[in-house]
Amino acid sequence: MAGIFRENSYLCKMASCKVYIKANNKDKTNIRYRISDGKSVDLSFTSKIEINPNHWDAKKECLKAKVVMSPAEKHETNMSINEYREIVLTAYNNLLGSGEGLTSKNLKLYVDYLINPDKNKISSGIPITFFDVFDKYIETSLSSLRRKQNYHIVRRTLTRFEAYKQKQNRNFHLSFERISADVLREFEKYLLDEVDIVQKYPELLALSPDSRKPSEKGFNYIANLFKILKAFYNWARKNEYTTTDPFVKFENRGQIYGTPYYLTIDERNRLKDYDLSCTPHLERQRDIFVFQCLVGCRVGDLLKLKKSNVIGGNLQYIANKTHTKAPETIIVPLHKFAIGILNKYKDLEGDKLLPFISAQKYNVAIKDVLKRAGIDRMVTILNPTTRLQEQKPLYEVVSSHIGRKTFAGNLYKKVKDPNLIGALTGHSEGSRAFARYRTIDEDLKKSVIDLLDD
């Protein structure tokens, strides 16, 4: 029975669970459980555990100490009684959050569901909680490990929000019926204030063993979180877990991005030619970054590239982000500089295309090499927390994603066809995201005005 308890099951222990039997003249009687929570809740559940009524210690709620039976059998029976107590408490907690009536019948349904989750399905009338559906969505509908991690972050944040709300209202539980546009607005405010809230209530972090201390969240981060939550709601409605949609009356702030910035072709070439022979580890990561600037793939795909991905002078791969929805092979003809980099590492052992390291260390190395190469052009960025403009040197804000932007942005200045460039980057036709990879700079504006001469 281990592993079925919910992360926030301890919260329901404010309710009491009494274990008892009904005395009779028979040799066997079932162990029973009674949930009491204030004056209004009195639920009962009858387990399948049978004992001799003469063996029951009503005061200690277990078998009598001097029962005549093997020690192993006695221990196993008492363990089963205690396990059922935990299951009943957990089922009650789930029932509170489900929007179902607080009845003994529904309590039994939840207990049965926790014991046999694969056997009992919602289609059979077994209640299922909001978090149960969320978990099922993560496990069955998401293939990318990174996307699963992002959704788990949302789930843990919702768990903390629920526990925080319960400090004002112990009967508050997230459910499809309970979550409204107003609750989403409360959740948004919680996200903005979570750093201070967790400092005041550090026990919220104990709800998930892998929770990290929250940091200040920007508006773009929060907008993306609600985007994730909306995608889950769309899936839940499609699969008939709910008919509600709180987003109808909730306006997501939306993600706002500043003017796209990336390396110019001149800066890319300066970086390529900069002498880093005294720091071979940085030279290797510089070469990988320049290669990324020449092929435009996401860092997740870049780090997985094998020698077998190079076919007849082309780089061929299927983007991991879209491989379950639209598994289309992306083919990028290799630039002469890219071929030169591959030849430099052609004797690399194993099947890795280039000497990749982790994405995090890669990002740190990129900043270092740009700074050493003197690529310090000031760019205007949008602070994700304040949404105010700031000016930073390029080497401070560069990341692996800039390699992808450098590829797309410079191509767009030469060939102003987003669909053609999208075929090289893996963006779908008409993708709104593509706008973040290009900018209408002064040269592009001038080329348009020059058309007036014809």
C-alpha positions as CSV (number, residue, x, y, z in Angstrom):
1,M,0.0,0.0,0.0
2,A,3.1,2.2,0.2
3,G,3.2,5.0,-2.4
4,I,-0.5,5.8,-2.7
5,F,-0.5,8.6,-0.1
6,R,-0.9,12.1,-1.5
7,E,1.7,14.9,-0.8
8,N,-0.7,16.9,1.4
9,S,-2.3,14.0,3.2
10,Y,-1.0,15.2,6.5
11,L,-3.3,18.2,6.3
12,C,-6.4,16.0,6.9
13,K,-5.0,14.8,10.2
14,M,-6.8,17.7,11.8
15,A,-9.7,15.3,11.4
16,S,-9.8,12.3,13.8
17,C,-10.1,8.7,12.7
18,K,-11.4,6.2,15.3
19,V,-10.9,2.5,14.8
20,Y,-13.5,0.3,16.3
21,I,-15.6,-2.9,16.0
22,K,-19.2,-3.7,16.4
23,A,-19.6,-6.4,19.0
24,N,-21.6,-9.5,18.0
25,N,-22.0,-13.1,19.0
26,K,-20.0,-14.3,16.0
27,D,-16.4,-15.5,15.8
28,K,-15.4,-12.8,13.3
29,T,-16.1,-9.0,13.0
30,N,-14.8,-6.4,10.6
31,I,-12.5,-3.5,11.6
32,R,-14.3,-0.2,11.2
33,Y,-13.2,3.4,10.9
34,R,-15.0,6.6,11.8
35,I,-13.9,10.0,10.5
36,S,-14.9,13.0,12.6
37,D,-14.2,16.6,11.6
38,G,-15.9,19.2,13.6
39,K,-19.6,18.8,14.4
40,S,-20.8,18.4,10.8
41,V,-18.7,15.4,9.6
42,D,-19.3,11.9,10.8
43,L,-18.3,9.3,8.2
44,S,-17.8,5.5,8.5
45,F,-15.9,2.9,6.6
46,T,-15.9,-0.9,7.0
47,S,-12.7,-2.6,6.0
48,K,-12.2,-6.2,4.9
49,I,-10.0,-7.0,8.0
50,E,-11.7,-9.5,10.2
51,I,-10.8,-10.4,13.8
52,N,-12.2,-12.2,16.7
53,P,-14.1,-9.6,18.7
54,N,-12.7,-11.0,21.9
55,H,-9.2,-10.1,20.7
56,W,-9.9,-6.4,20.3
57,D,-8.5,-3.7,22.6
58,A,-10.9,-0.8,22.2
59,K,-8.8,1.6,24.2
60,K,-5.6,1.1,22.2
61,E,-7.4,0.4,19.0
62,C,-5.4,-2.7,18.2
63,L,-5.3,-6.4,19.1
64,K,-4.9,-7.2,22.7
65,A,-1.3,-7.7,23.9
66,K,-2.0,-11.2,25.2
67,V,-3.9,-12.5,22.2
68,V,-3.1,-16.2,21.5
69,M,-1.7,-16.1,18.0
70,S,1.7,-16.1,16.3
71,P,3.7,-12.9,16.8
72,A,4.0,-12.6,13.0
73,E,0.2,-12.8,12.4
74,K,-0.5,-10.3,15.2
75,H,2.1,-7.9,13.9
76,E,0.8,-8.1,10.3
77,T,-2.8,-7.6,11.4
78,N,-2.0,-4.5,13.5
79,M,0.1,-3.1,10.6
80,S,-2.9,-3.6,8.2
81,I,-5.2,-1.8,10.7
82,N,-2.8,1.2,10.9
83,E,-2.3,1.2,7.1
84,Y,-6.1,1.3,6.6
85,R,-6.3,4.2,9.0
86,E,-3.8,6.2,6.8
87,I,-5.7,5.3,3.7
88,V,-9.1,6.3,5.1
89,L,-7.6,9.7,6.2
90,T,-6.0,10.2,2.8
91,A,-9.3,9.3,1.1
92,Y,-11.1,11.8,3.3
93,N,-8.7,14.5,2.3
94,N,-9.2,13.7,-1.4
95,L,-13.0,13.7,-0.9
96,L,-12.8,17.2,0.6
97,G,-11.0,18.4,-2.5
98,S,-13.2,16.7,-5.0
99,G,-16.4,18.7,-4.7
100,E,-18.3,15.4,-4.0
101,G,-20.7,15.1,-1.1
102,L,-19.2,14.2,2.3
103,T,-20.9,10.8,2.6
104,S,-19.7,7.4,3.7
105,K,-20.5,6.0,0.3
106,N,-18.1,8.5,-1.4
107,L,-15.5,7.8,1.3
108,K,-15.6,4.1,0.4
109,L,-15.2,5.0,-3.3
110,Y,-12.1,7.0,-2.5
111,V,-10.6,4.2,-0.3
112,D,-11.3,1.7,-3.1
113,Y,-9.7,4.0,-5.6
114,L,-6.5,4.5,-3.5
115,I,-6.1,0.7,-3.0
116,N,-6.8,-0.2,-6.6
117,P,-6.2,2.9,-8.8
118,D,-5.8,0.9,-12.0
119,K,-9.0,-1.1,-11.4
120,N,-11.2,1.8,-10.5
121,K,-11.6,4.4,-13.2
122,I,-13.6,7.6,-13.3
123,S,-15.7,6.1,-16.1
124,S,-16.9,3.5,-13.5
125,G,-18.1,6.3,-11.2
126,I,-15.0,6.3,-9.0
127,P,-14.2,9.9,-8.0
128,I,-10.8,11.3,-9.1
129,T,-9.2,14.4,-7.8
130,F,-7.8,17.4,-9.6
131,F,-4.2,16.4,-8.7
132,D,-4.9,12.8,-9.8
133,V,-5.9,14.1,-13.3
134,F,-2.9,16.4,-13.3
135,D,-0.5,13.5,-12.6
136,K,-2.2,11.4,-15.3
137,Y,-1.7,14.3,-17.8
138,I,2.0,14.5,-17.0
139,E,2.6,10.8,-17.4
140,T,0.5,10.1,-20.5
141,S,0.5,13.3,-22.6
142,L,4.1,14.7,-22.2
143,S,7.1,13.0,-23.7
144,S,9.8,15.5,-23.2
145,L,11.6,15.2,-19.9
146,R,12.0,19.0,-19.7
147,R,8.3,19.6,-20.2
148,K,7.5,17.0,-17.6
149,Q,9.8,18.8,-15.2
150,N,8.1,22.1,-15.9
151,Y,4.6,20.6,-15.3
152,H,5.9,19.1,-12.0
153,I,7.0,22.5,-10.9
154,V,3.5,23.8,-11.6
155,R,2.0,20.9,-9.7
156,R,4.2,21.5,-6.6
157,T,3.4,25.2,-6.7
158,L,-0.3,24.5,-6.8
159,T,0.2,22.1,-3.8
160,R,1.8,24.9,-1.8
161,F,-0.9,27.3,-2.8
162,E,-3.6,24.9,-1.6
163,A,-1.9,24.4,1.7
164,Y,-1.5,28.2,2.1
165,K,-5.2,28.7,1.5
166,Q,-6.0,26.1,4.1
167,K,-4.4,28.2,6.7
168,Q,-7.3,30.6,6.3
169,N,-9.9,28.0,5.4
170,R,-9.1,24.4,6.4
171,N,-11.8,23.1,4.0
172,F,-10.2,24.8,0.9
173,H,-9.1,22.2,-1.6
174,L,-8.3,22.6,-5.3
175,S,-10.8,20.9,-7.6
176,F,-12.2,21.4,-11.0
177,E,-15.4,22.7,-9.5
178,R,-13.6,24.9,-7.0
179,I,-11.1,26.6,-9.3
180,S,-12.7,29.7,-10.8
181,A,-11.3,32.9,-12.4
182,D,-11.2,34.4,-8.9
183,V,-9.2,31.5,-7.6
184,L,-6.8,31.9,-10.5
185,R,-6.3,35.6,-9.6
186,E,-5.6,34.5,-6.0
187,F,-3.1,32.0,-7.3
188,E,-1.5,34.8,-9.4
189,K,-1.1,37.0,-6.3
190,Y,0.3,34.0,-4.4
191,L,3.0,33.6,-7.1
192,L,4.0,37.2,-6.8
193,D,4.2,37.0,-3.0
194,E,5.4,33.4,-2.6
195,V,9.0,34.3,-1.5
196,D,7.5,36.2,1.5
197,I,4.8,33.6,2.1
198,V,7.3,30.7,2.3
199,Q,9.5,32.7,4.5
200,K,6.6,33.1,6.9
201,Y,5.4,29.5,6.5
202,P,8.5,27.4,5.8
203,E,6.5,24.2,6.3
204,L,5.0,24.7,2.9
205,L,8.2,23.5,1.3
206,A,7.9,20.2,3.2
207,L,4.9,19.2,1.0
208,S,7.3,18.0,-1.7
209,P,10.8,16.6,-0.9
210,D,12.2,18.0,-4.1
211,S,10.8,21.5,-3.7
212,R,13.4,24.3,-3.8
213,K,13.1,27.6,-1.9
214,P,11.1,29.8,-4.3
215,S,12.8,32.8,-5.9
216,E,11.1,36.0,-7.1
217,K,9.0,35.4,-10.1
218,G,8.7,37.7,-13.1
219,F,5.6,38.4,-15.1
220,N,6.8,36.3,-18.0
221,Y,7.4,33.3,-15.8
222,I,3.9,33.6,-14.3
223,A,2.3,34.0,-17.7
224,N,4.1,30.9,-18.9
225,L,2.9,29.0,-15.8
226,F,-0.7,29.9,-16.5
227,K,-0.1,28.9,-20.1
228,I,0.8,25.5,-18.9
229,L,-2.2,25.3,-16.6
230,K,-4.5,26.3,-19.5
231,A,-3.1,23.5,-21.7
232,F,-3.9,21.1,-18.9
233,Y,-7.4,22.3,-18.7
234,N,-7.9,22.0,-22.4
235,W,-6.7,18.3,-22.2
236,A,-8.9,17.6,-19.1
237,R,-12.0,18.9,-21.0
238,K,-11.1,17.0,-24.1
239,N,-10.9,13.8,-22.1
240,E,-14.1,14.6,-20.2
241,Y,-12.6,15.0,-16.7
242,T,-14.3,18.3,-16.4
243,T,-16.6,20.7,-18.3
244,T,-15.4,23.8,-16.5
245,D,-13.0,26.4,-17.9
246,P,-11.9,29.2,-15.4
247,F,-9.8,30.8,-18.1
248,V,-12.9,32.1,-19.9
249,K,-13.1,34.9,-17.4
250,F,-9.4,35.1,-16.5
251,E,-7.1,37.3,-18.5
252,N,-3.6,36.0,-18.6
253,R,-1.1,39.0,-18.7
254,G,0.7,37.2,-21.5
255,Q,4.4,37.0,-22.1
256,I,6.2,40.2,-23.2
257,Y,9.6,40.2,-24.9
258,G,11.9,43.0,-25.7
259,T,13.5,43.6,-29.1
260,P,15.3,40.4,-30.2
261,Y,19.0,40.6,-30.0
262,Y,21.7,38.2,-31.3
263,L,25.2,38.2,-32.7
264,T,25.8,39.9,-36.0
265,I,27.6,37.9,-38.7
266,D,30.7,40.0,-38.0
267,E,30.5,39.3,-34.3
268,R,30.0,35.6,-35.0
269,N,33.1,35.5,-37.2
270,R,35.2,37.5,-34.7
271,L,34.2,34.9,-32.0
272,K,35.1,32.1,-34.4
273,D,38.6,33.5,-35.1
274,Y,39.4,34.6,-31.5
275,D,42.5,32.8,-30.2
276,L,41.5,30.6,-27.2
277,S,44.3,28.1,-27.5
278,C,45.4,28.9,-24.0
279,T,42.1,27.8,-22.6
280,P,41.2,24.6,-24.6
281,H,38.0,23.9,-22.6
282,L,36.6,27.3,-23.6
283,E,37.8,26.9,-27.2
284,R,35.8,23.7,-27.4
285,Q,32.6,25.3,-26.1
286,R,33.2,28.4,-28.4
287,D,33.3,26.0,-31.4
288,I,30.1,24.4,-30.3
289,F,28.4,27.7,-29.9
290,V,29.5,28.9,-33.4
291,F,28.3,25.6,-34.8
292,Q,24.9,26.3,-33.1
293,C,24.9,29.8,-34.7
294,L,25.3,28.1,-38.1
295,V,22.6,25.3,-37.7
296,G,20.0,27.0,-35.4
297,C,18.9,24.0,-33.4
298,R,17.7,24.2,-29.8
299,V,20.2,23.4,-27.1
300,G,18.3,20.2,-26.1
301,D,18.7,18.9,-29.6
302,L,22.2,20.2,-30.0
303,L,23.5,18.2,-27.0
304,K,22.0,15.0,-28.4
305,L,23.5,15.3,-31.9
306,K,25.4,12.2,-33.1
307,K,27.8,11.7,-35.9
308,S,25.0,9.8,-37.6
309,N,23.0,13.0,-37.8
310,V,25.3,14.3,-40.6
311,I,24.2,12.9,-43.9
312,G,25.6,14.0,-47.3
313,G,26.7,17.5,-46.1
314,N,23.4,18.1,-44.2
315,L,22.5,18.0,-40.6
316,Q,19.4,16.0,-40.1
317,Y,17.4,15.6,-36.9
318,I,13.9,15.5,-35.4
319,A,13.3,18.2,-32.9
320,N,12.6,16.7,-29.5
321,K,10.1,19.4,-28.6
322,T,7.7,18.4,-31.3
323,H,8.6,14.8,-32.0
324,T,5.3,13.4,-30.6
325,K,3.0,15.9,-32.3
326,A,4.6,16.6,-35.7
327,P,7.7,14.4,-36.1
328,E,9.2,16.1,-39.1
329,T,12.9,15.7,-40.0
330,I,14.7,19.1,-40.0
331,I,17.4,19.2,-42.7
332,V,20.0,22.0,-42.5
333,P,22.7,22.2,-45.2
334,L,26.0,22.7,-43.4
335,H,27.9,26.0,-43.9
336,K,31.6,25.7,-44.7
337,F,32.4,27.0,-41.2
338,A,30.2,24.3,-39.6
339,I,32.0,21.7,-41.7
340,G,35.3,23.1,-40.6
341,I,34.3,22.7,-36.9
342,L,33.1,19.1,-37.5
343,N,36.4,18.2,-39.2
344,K,38.3,19.7,-36.2
345,Y,36.6,17.2,-33.9
346,K,36.2,14.3,-36.4
347,D,38.5,12.0,-34.3
348,L,36.4,12.5,-31.1
349,E,35.8,9.2,-29.5
350,G,32.3,7.7,-29.3
351,D,29.3,8.8,-31.3
352,K,28.9,12.3,-30.0
353,L,29.1,14.9,-32.8
354,L,31.0,17.5,-30.7
355,P,32.5,17.6,-27.2
356,F,29.3,18.6,-25.5
357,I,29.0,19.4,-21.8
358,S,25.9,20.1,-19.7
359,A,23.6,22.9,-20.8
360,Q,24.2,24.8,-17.7
361,K,28.0,24.7,-18.0
362,Y,27.7,25.5,-21.7
363,N,25.8,28.7,-20.9
364,V,28.5,29.8,-18.4
365,A,31.2,29.1,-20.9
366,I,29.5,31.1,-23.7
367,K,29.4,34.2,-21.5
368,D,33.1,33.8,-20.7
369,V,34.2,33.4,-24.3
370,L,32.2,36.4,-25.5
371,K,33.6,38.6,-22.8
372,R,37.2,37.4,-23.6
373,A,36.5,38.1,-27.3
374,G,35.4,41.7,-26.5
375,I,31.9,41.2,-27.8
376,D,30.4,43.8,-25.4
377,R,27.9,45.6,-27.6
378,M,25.1,47.1,-25.4
379,V,21.7,45.6,-26.0
380,T,18.3,46.6,-24.6
381,I,16.6,43.8,-22.6
382,L,13.3,43.6,-20.8
383,N,13.7,42.8,-17.1
384,P,11.4,39.7,-16.7
385,T,10.5,40.7,-13.2
386,T,9.8,44.4,-13.5
387,R,9.1,44.5,-17.3
388,L,11.3,47.6,-17.5
389,Q,14.0,48.1,-20.1
390,E,17.6,47.7,-19.1
391,Q,20.9,48.0,-21.0
392,K,23.4,45.2,-20.7
393,P,26.6,44.2,-22.6
394,L,25.9,41.3,-24.9
395,Y,28.3,38.9,-23.1
396,E,26.2,39.3,-19.9
397,V,22.9,38.2,-21.4
398,V,24.1,35.7,-24.0
399,S,22.8,32.1,-23.6
400,S,22.6,29.0,-25.7
401,H,19.3,30.2,-27.2
402,I,21.1,33.2,-28.7
403,G,22.8,30.7,-31.0
404,R,19.4,29.8,-32.4
405,K,18.4,33.5,-32.6
406,T,21.7,34.3,-34.4
407,F,20.9,31.7,-37.0
408,A,17.3,32.8,-37.6
409,G,17.9,36.5,-37.3
410,N,20.8,36.8,-39.7
411,L,19.0,34.6,-42.3
412,Y,15.9,36.7,-42.0
413,K,17.9,39.8,-42.9
414,K,19.1,38.1,-46.0
415,V,15.9,36.1,-47.0
416,K,12.7,37.7,-45.7
417,D,10.7,34.5,-45.8
418,P,9.8,33.2,-42.3
419,N,8.4,30.0,-43.7
420,L,11.6,29.1,-45.5
421,I,13.7,29.9,-42.4
422,G,11.2,28.0,-40.2
423,A,11.8,24.9,-42.3
424,L,15.5,25.2,-41.2
425,T,14.7,26.0,-37.5
426,G,11.7,23.6,-37.0
427,H,9.1,26.4,-36.5
428,S,5.7,25.6,-37.9
429,E,4.3,27.7,-40.7
430,G,3.0,31.0,-39.3
431,S,4.5,30.4,-35.9
432,R,4.0,33.3,-33.6
433,A,7.2,32.3,-31.7
434,F,9.2,33.0,-34.8
435,A,8.8,36.7,-34.3
436,R,11.1,36.5,-31.2
437,Y,13.9,35.3,-33.5
438,R,14.1,38.2,-35.8
439,T,14.1,42.0,-35.6
440,I,13.4,44.8,-38.1
441,D,16.6,46.7,-37.7
442,E,17.8,49.8,-39.4
443,D,19.3,48.0,-42.4
444,L,16.1,46.2,-43.0
445,K,14.1,49.4,-42.8
446,K,16.5,51.1,-45.2
447,S,16.2,48.2,-47.7
448,V,12.5,48.7,-47.8
449,I,12.7,52.5,-48.3
450,D,15.2,51.9,-51.1
451,L,12.4,50.1,-53.0
452,L,10.8,53.5,-53.5
453,D,13.6,54.4,-56.0
454,D,12.3,51.7,-58.5
